[in-house]
Amino acid sequence: MISFQNVSKRYPGGVHALNDISFELGRGEMAFLTGRSGAGKSTLLKLIALLERPSRGQVLFEGRNVGKLARRQIPYLRRRIGVIFQDHRMLSDKRVFDNVALPLMIAGVSFGDIKRRVRAALDKVGLLDKEKMYPPMLSGGEQQRVGIARAIIARPPVLLADEPTGNLDPALSAELMDTFLQLNQSGVTVLIASHDLELIKRLGQRVLVLDDGRIVDDVGRRGGPGSGDSDG
Amino acid sequence: MARARRTLRETGTTGVRAWTRRHAFSLLSSLGSLARYPLASLMTVAVVAFAIAMPLALHLALDNIERAAKQWERLDTLSVFLEIGIDQPGVDRLTSRLSTWPAVLAVDPISPQQGLDELSRQLGLEPVDDLLADNPLPWVLEVTLAAGTDRAALIQRLQANERVDSVLVDLRWLERLDAMTDVLGQLAWLLAVLLAAGVAVVIGNTIRLDVQNRREEIEVMALVGATAAFIRRPFLYSGLWYGLLGGLLAWAMIAAGLMALAEPVARLGQTYGEPVRLLGPAPAIVVAAVGGSALFGLLGAWLAVSQHLRRIDP
């Protein structure tokens, strides 16, 4: 599904965010990306959704080199990837409902369908009663869950999350991870950047460890999609 | 595979209906952003309206003056100077003959004595005939032309008459007026072009600020897979609305101005003893002004948005 081949990312000014990264994430797989802050987790996620382009190497998404994608093709790639941001990226002057509905409006889905699917997604993250509120009226955890609802509403095959539990209490974090597990069980490929090692260990999924722009460990790699063995 | 195809249809990314829905979304979104800052929107619309109304008003004024000038031309007379030495019966014969010409509305003979009296009155002198032993003035026929007369042909025909010495046409002031309206007409066009560019710039600038204010929204839309066209569209609609509303407001201002002027113009006409009515703009002109305003609004928005979105680079 996602494949990094000797990928480096250097920002102007000579900062090496990623250095010769290679790994593969199969269809339907779930993995965590961990490491200290500044290790390059966010950059790695950004390269997949083409928020950044690699300086060297190739990032393949569904077998296609995203670095070679024409500008006007980028939106269609992004529609196949749900992204959850650490800072939520909500539109503060739009209601929760409209925020979640945005990907469907862009796709041109009929309003009846939008209504039904937004309700279903909000129900899934337990925020159905907040649909008429504005994001600033919600707590950080609630905003994070609105972000998840927006990321999954268009049923993308891949879900990327950048520190989704960043400012949540442990109980909420565990609940949120359950949501990700459920999504993964329904066939969605999930990659989560997080430094919450306790939580990650408990879930027993594959873990990629980044340090200073390199992958220093790849724990619990499954044989392929569907096989349940794990040794992490 | 079948399932994949169904999902695609479900998400509605293809087809005319999805396209229509996306446009409806952009349209509502643009109206929403106009309504969010009503005062700022109104000011932009007002500036556009002034810019459109100015050349339109000038055009209307010239149109009305030209029409009035046509009427004045008809009222104009020719002065036909007859040969020295023609006698009263000769003058009478010529007068009655000319009166039968279809091109001639009236003939008014002025004797040398009358001419001299008028001259001395105009010069503010004592009766000039006291100073002159002999009246040097000829008989003059004031010929009033019928409407739609070919003036040049008539003058030629009059000059062909052996009793006619010369024909004087005092049309110089009309020619000057004509030339002046021509100049002002050109000016109106120049003004229209300049102000149309002004409309594009004003609306473009408004849209530019709008893009800046909604930078976050644009970025988020791009993040969740909005195409550049989709992001651009609400702004283009906004530009179109600004132009359209500005054009309509300009028309309303012109209509109000015409109503306010109708009364004084009618009174002015009465002093000339003939009804004068201000004519409004022709429907084609209104359509061109309002449509052109909308078009230039769209153009300005397009320029601003393309420039600016490239810089944001979502």
Contacts between the chains, C-beta under 8 A, distances in Angstrom:
chain1	res1	chain2	res2	distance
A	49	B	223	7.5
A	51	B	223	7.3
A	71	B	228	7.9
A	72	B	227	7.0
A	72	B	228	6.9
A	75	B	222	7.4
A	75	B	225	4.7
A	75	B	226	6.1
A	75	B	227	4.5
A	75	B	228	7.7
A	75	B	230	7.9
A	76	B	225	7.0
A	77	B	225	7.9
A	78	B	222	7.7
A	78	B	223	6.7
A	78	B	224	6.7
A	78	B	225	3.9
A	79	B	13	7.8
A	79	B	224	7.6
A	79	B	225	3.6
A	83	B	223	6.4
A	83	B	224	7.8
A	85	B	223	7.9
A	89	B	219	7.6
A	89	B	220	5.2
A	89	B	223	6.4
A	90	B	220	7.7
A	91	B	216	7.1
A	91	B	217	5.4
A	91	B	220	5.9
A	102	B	220	7.3
A	102	B	221	6.8
A	102	B	224	5.6
A	103	B	224	4.6
A	103	B	225	6.3
A	104	B	11	7.4
A	105	B	21	7.9
A	105	B	22	7.6
A	105	B	25	5.0
A	106	B	22	7.4
A	106	B	221	6.9
A	106	B	224	6.5
A	106	B	225	5.9
A	106	B	226	4.6
A	106	B	227	7.8
A	106	B	230	5.9
A	107	B	11	4.9
A	107	B	12	5.8
A	107	B	13	4.9
A	107	B	18	7.1
A	107	B	225	7.8
A	108	B	12	4.8
A	108	B	13	6.4
A	108	B	17	7.6
A	108	B	18	3.1
A	108	B	19	6.5
A	108	B	20	7.9
A	108	B	21	4.5
A	108	B	22	4.4
A	108	B	25	7.9
A	109	B	10	7.9
A	109	B	11	6.1
A	109	B	12	4.4
A	109	B	18	7.5
A	109	B	21	7.2
A	110	B	12	6.5
A	110	B	17	7.3
A	110	B	21	6.3
A	111	B	21	7.6
A	113	B	10	7.5
A	113	B	12	7.3
A	150	B	224	6.9
A	154	B	11	6.2
A	154	B	224	8.0
A	154	B	225	7.7
A	155	B	7	6.9
A	155	B	11	7.5
